[in-house]
C-alpha cells in the first residue's frame, strides 16, 4: 500500500500529481482517458469511482489525476487519497494489455526498434523532454515514426494541457529538426 509523500499542482489547473513512497508500476506508464478505458485496471477504476475524475495516469511513484472543471480540489483530494493509498502490487502491463516496451516509450521502445532515427529521437526525449513532463505530472509516448512524420501522445497532466499542444510540441519539433532530421514533422495525436 503506497503512502503519499507529496501532492503537487501541475501547469494544468485540473490535474494534480501524487508523489508516492512506493511504486505503483516499474518503468511502465498507464494512461486512462476515461472510466471505460479503466475497466480492466482495478487501481485506475478505483480512482474513477471517486467521481469527478476525467483521466488517470500513473507510472513508477507518480499518479496524476485530472478532475472535471466543476469539481473543487479541496473536496476531491481527500477522497482520491483513499484508493491511491490502497493500491496493490505493481504491474508489468498497462490496463490496455500493452507490454512495457509499448507503454513506456524511451529506452525500452527504442531498444525494441531497429530504426536508428527513432532511437536518436527517443534518446533526446528521454534526456531533455520526458523528465520535465514527468515533473509536471505528465509523460510523452512516441506512437510511431512513419516517413517524416513523428506521432506523439501526451499523457497525464500534459494530455489536456494547452501548453503541451503549442509551446512544448514546437520545442520538440525544433529539437528533432535540428538534431535528427530537418524534414521530420511532429504531430500530437
Order of alpha helices (4+ residues) and beta strands (2+ residues): beta-beta-beta-alpha-beta-beta-alpha-alpha-alpha-alpha-alpha-beta-beta-alpha-beta
